[in-house]
């Protein structure tokens, strides 16, 4: 019995809610943990010709638990002049934005938290909630480095919100819907030039949009080359400078969980999401999909997510960082015109075909 | 001077005009940012006091002395052979290079010259410490600009050089190997072959860094045209070493002065760059590592047989007199002015270290740049804290 059939049956409201919360925790924390261990610990070490953590568990696989244990034990420190309430609130807001994001991601034909008609719109809206958390973290720390980091983050995230939205518009035009589940269906039930065995993953037809989207995601996640808000060689740790222990852990989880969730959204929008091309199994619509896809679907999505995160992390480990003004120039002078042109071309082709 | 740009001049005028209210139009207040003494970017305890308008620097002032250890005074209560153990610690990344000018100054006063084999080995070790030093700079450069990977390559390949130095001298960081009249020991067996291998690896490392960092568009946009030092300004501030050569001044003490070292016996060239910006400084250093590996390779071929110690008395007393010897160290010109009154130890030693002069240009250079550029410029000027404070 899988999650979706459980939810569909007549469970009481509290049990359904509990299941949803547990599902949300798994959907946020599992990718975060995997990304940290697989990419931050192991892939990074491999690229830098070292071993990475090796002691905790086989191949250091328990290292993350050790780290979490360490952070939990640490003293909860806050600066004397900090605005205490806001200071404590900030990491939670950042993490909350991640949880809000995962709500609309479809994991299978029935395995989804909510079926929003305007899912794309919602996802792009709540992803900017984290800016608020970062900004108040920077302000409430009463630290000049944090302040600079917070303001840089605000400028950067607002600048990159726009190309991200514009890049997704191309997908929305092509799919004709803002419902993420429908976008998955449109990709896998569709065909390219009458050739239907691959479906129509939008990474092929919307590759410009995909590249712009990934660059914007990189900036939204404040990963190198767009990591000026943290910039450890300039601003010590940016808006996180004064955070330690549990609160730092929340920022840390938030960073990698958001990377995971954004990659899921990228896979849903551009790589076909949880589904395989429908023609492989002779499905015609979403209703005719076999029930086992509710179990296999999340795994497929997870695999695609890891592939996308791999590229994010690859860039992160090899590139130096931009300067703040260069970053703004890049967003406004390159990415936005490119994505606008992409929308124009998509719209024209949509009408033409 | 047109390279300076209006931005720097305007920022200078603004700073002069109003101290607290820096932006007259918006009536915003400036912010004084202390970069250091404890800061991840300064790899040591240098403090930069920067007055900011937003992210733009109005003026910046380096404040040093947080790590002053009083070596000049300490040398007065040490005997000559003991001093090398102290001066090792001035520029701790290229420590053997610190010993050489002091020993040469003492030899000059005593009228002793090291045998030819000792001169060769000195030069080899001198260049090895340059390689060990600048290799770390090339990796650290990446970290300062936000790329995390190059520094691990740098540490990996620098380890080979440190192993060589350790094999020859017994000390990885602080060899304390140079003696008045020669060297402590001869080279160990197998050193020459091993060094050839390592030099090959180091050239590979240079190629790798060139691919990974110098060819990167982001790296270039972060360093080109940032922190431009024109020729005349560089000379006025007494800069030396790669910083000066990157400003287009063809000046290298290894070539320009006659010292009992083996540089005149090998074929090598002085690298200069006309631009004077941060990229030029980094590029010159990268090329100099390549050039150093060539020098070492050639010296290994021509190393003569013979003693490694000249005839010097067991108890060293340096005759009365004064001597100044400076060499081209990894960071720039390093010199010792030794005053002797005929005792076991020097009467007074003045140490001229390169980093102090190199960073003295920062107040001029940092006007009008952005906060990230402070880090780029400081990284490209390349100082070692021990070399500033002594």
Interface residues (C-beta under 8 A of the other chain):
Chain A: X44 X47 X48 X49 X50 X144 X145 X148 X152 X224 X225 X227 X228 X231 X232 X233 X234 X235 X236 X317 X318 X319 X320 X321 X322 X323 X324 X325 X326
Chain B: X31 X33 X39 X40 X41 X55 X142 X143 X144 X145 X146 X147 X148 X149 X152 X153 X156 X212 X213 X216 X218 X219 X221 X222 X370 X371 X372 X373 X374 X375
